[in-house]
Amino acid sequence: MGVFLDVVVLVVALAIPALVTLGMLSKAFTPSPMPASIWFTWHPILMSLAFPCLMTLGRWTYLMDPSWGMEKRGIRQLHRALMMAALVILLVAYLCIFMSHLPGLMFFGYNFKTREWKPWARIAHVWFGYAAVVLTIAQAFMGMLKLAALQETGVRRFTFHGSLGKGIIILASLSFFAALRFWGGWGLGLKLVLAMLAAFVAIYSSAWPKPIDNKCDEETARLAAEVQVTQR
């Protein structure tokens, strides 16, 4: 079950940005595909790659079955690479929507030209999204400090790092669901498929327990012992 679930999560996480990309660009998925030459088109594509895909896979590195045989050091390196890639991509995705909305001065769900608020689904999408982006930036800095402290002193810092990561994924999922609610370019079938896939990875990332693996404690103890030796 463990390895099978790992493969399913990998496939689902990759399927979400693939379907979003097809939904934005392919006539087979939408009667009115968006042009690839405008800023807005790339916002949902890149955001779906950052949050439901790469961040889920970053969490997946710690939830994968121990039978894959990865050492804790390798898991940490893979986790960091996936999460940093997600951070870079989400910042580019935010730039895309910022540039798209700049001419109309539409920010935070509010049109500063007409002085009108957008419908509730758009406001929810924006504010859940902003919360996820800001917390992701903070999470990245904490993650780097946490790893540095572990390597230098063997002490665990920011022990809430994992819980915050789960919260970020939930916020990003709520923003994704809100976008599905108001986006008119897709049919109900595609929206339902994306909603189910996104719900699956959100539940997996936030609620699935870590496998029992003593290698984590052994690795932490080894790092602490190495630090004590170097300090003598």
Stockholm file with secondary structure:
# STOCKHOLM 1.0

chainA/1-232         MGVFLDVVVLVVALAIPALVTLGMLSKAFTPSPMPASIWFTWHPILMSLAFPCLMTLGRWTYLMDPSWGMEKRGIRQLHRALMMAALVILLVAYLCIFMSHLPGLMFFGYNFKTREWKPWARIAHVWFGYAAVVLTIAQAFMGMLKLAALQETGVRRFTFHGSLGKGIIILASLSFFAALRFWGGWGLGLKLVLAMLAAFVAIYSSAWPKPIDNKCDEETARLAAEVQVTQR
#=GR chainA/1-232 SS CHHHHHHHHHHHHHHHHHHHHHHHHCTTTCSSCCCTTSHHHHHHHHHHIIIIIIIHHHHHHHHSCGGGCCCHHHHHHHHHHHHHHHHHHHHHHHHHHHHHHTTTTEETTEETTTTEECCHHHHHHHHHHHHHHHHHHHHHHHHHHHHHHHHHHCCCCCTTHHHHHHHHHHHHHHHHHHHHHHCCSSCHHHHHHHHHHHHHHHHHHHHCCCCCCTHHHHHHHHHHHHHHHHHC
#=GC SS_cons         CHHHHHHHHHHHHHHHHHHHHHHHHCTTTCSSCCCTTSHHHHHHHHHHIIIIIIIHHHHHHHHSCGGGCCCHHHHHHHHHHHHHHHHHHHHHHHHHHHHHHTTTTEETTEETTTTEECCHHHHHHHHHHHHHHHHHHHHHHHHHHHHHHHHHHCCCCCTTHHHHHHHHHHHHHHHHHHHHHHCCSSCHHHHHHHHHHHHHHHHHHHHCCCCCCTHHHHHHHHHHHHHHHHHC
//
